[in-house]
């Protein structure tokens, strides 16, 4: 199981290796509005473990570009965790 530490909530959530991080919906205070990478409600900063995420898919790349995201930001509705641990804040 992979781990997602949500720094500003002070908790860690386990998700299956290879899972889409939309699995965090309902397990944290982060909003997942459109789930298509177009609204930006699930944009987070990855503080640690970026190497444990798969590369962004086309929908995520377009969304990140549209929002002017920083290199350490990801859209959790599109991101997938390979395994290990990441630390995020929103």
N, C-alpha and C positions, 0 to 999 in steps of 0.2 A: 504494500500500500504506500502511496505517495502522501506527503504531508504538505499542507498549505497553512503557513502561519500568517494570521491576519494581525499585523502589529498593532493597529489602532483599536482593535477589539480585545487584544490580549488572549487570543485563543488559537488553537491549531485544529484544523479539520483534516481528516483522512479521506482520500479519494483513491479509487483503483488506479494503478499504473496505466498510462495510456489514455486516461479519461479526459473528456472535455471538461473544462473548469466551470461550465454552466452547472455542473453537479453541486456547486456551492450554493446555488439558489435555495433559499429557505434555511441555510445553515449559518448565514452571516447577515449582517445588516446591509450588504451591498445590493443595489438594485440591478435587476436584469430585465430591462423593459422590452426591447425589440428582439433580442437574441439573434440578430442578423448582422451585427457589426456596424450598424448605421446610426445608432442614437448616442453612443458613448457613455451610457449610464454605468457600464461595468468596467470603465477604464481605470486601471490601477498602476501604481509604480511597483516594479519588482526590485526589492532592495537586496535580495540574495537569491542565488539559484537560477538565474536566467538560462544557464546551460542545461537545466533540467526541463525546459520547455521546448516543444517542437517549434520549428520556424513558423512564422505567421503564414496563414493561408491567404489567398487573394482577397477575400472579404475583409479579413483583419488588416491586411496591408492598406487597402483602400480607406478603411475607416480610420486607421491611425494617421494616414496622410491627411485626410479631410479635417481631423481634429488638431493637426499640428503637434502630434504627440512627440515626446522626448524619446530617445533611444531605449530608455529603461521602462517605457510604458507599454502595456498590453491590454487587449480587450478580452476579458475572461469568458465572454460568451463564445469566442472563437478559439481561444488558446487551448492547447492540450499539454498535459504534463506527462513527460516520459517516465518519471519515477523520481525517487529522492525527495528533496524538500525545497520549497520556495518560501520566501518571506515577502509579503506584499503589504501595501497600505493604500487606502483610497481617500 
